[in-house]
Amino acid sequence: MVIKAIYRLYKKEMTALFLILWICFWLVIALFDIYPAIIDWLAFKIGVGRGVDLLIYFSLIFIFYFGFRLWLKIKKIEKDITQIVQKTAINNMEKIDRRNEEDV
């Protein structure tokens, strides 16, 4: 996954900041895989019963946060498309009106 991310950075499909966050994410996953007691300790400090529960809570927060961000981006794209279509329709109508005036 990291190699694909580096390739996307090279192709300018990803920013350097996102690449750094992606690498940090996978390093944390690897750390939890190698030392699973860290998750249990962190869960105890936060007040969650088990480390697995903590991972599920963080995963749900992550999913909802990025789902909301995607929804916002989709709404912005819809608004942009609507504006483009409206401008195109107005331009087309103006062209038709000019042709009709020239014919008269």
N, C-alpha and C positions, 0 to 999 in steps of 0.2 A: 504494500500500500504506500509506503514511503517513497519507493522508487517511482511509482506512478505519479505521486505528488510532485516529485522533483522534475519529472518529465513535463508535467503540466506547467510548472513554473518556467521551464525552459521555453515552452511553446507560448508563454504569456497568457495562459488560461487561468492562472492562479497568482495571487500576490505573495510576496515573501512573508508577510505577516501571517497569512493563512497557512503557509507551509510550516512556519515555526510552530504555530499552534497545533497543527496536525502531528508533527514530530513529537511535541511534548505530550500530546494525548496518547500516542502509542508507547512512549517511554513510561508513562504512568501505568498503562495497562500491563506492560512487561514487568514493571516493578511489583505490581499487585500479584502477578502470576508467579514471580519468583519468591516473593515474601508475602504470602496471604495473611500472615498475622498482622500486617500493617492495616489491613481493612478492618479487622476485628478491633484493633486498638483505636482506630479512628472512629468506628461506630460507637465504641464505649465512651469516648470523649464527647461525642455529640449527643449521646443518650439514646441511641438506637440499639435494639437487642442484639442483632447479628450483623456481621459485615455484609452478607448477601442482601439483607434488607436495605442497608445503606446504599449499595450499588443500584438496587431497584429504584429507590427514591431519587437518586441522582439521575438515573436514566430517564425516569418520567419527567423530571424537571427539564432535562436536556431536550427531550422530544417535544414537550409543550412549548418551550422557548423557541426552538427552531421551526416548529410548525407555525407559530404565530408570526415569526419573521418571514417565512415563505408566504403566508397569507397576505402580509403587508406588501410584499414585492409583487405578488400577483395582482392585487388591487391597483397598484401604481401602474403596472403594465397595461391593465384593462383601461385605466384612465388615459394613458398615453395613446393607446390604439384608438379609443373613441375620439380623441382630439385630432388625430391624423385623418381618420375617416371623415370627420366633419369638415376639416379644411379641404380635403380632396373633393368632397361633394360640393362645397361652395365654389371652389375653383372650376369644377366641371360645369356647374350651372352658369357661372360668369362667361365661360367660353361659349356655351350654347346661346346665351343671351346676345353676345357679340355677333355670332353668326346670324342669328335671326334679325338683328338690326341691320347688318350688311345686306341681307337678302331683300329687305324692304325698300 
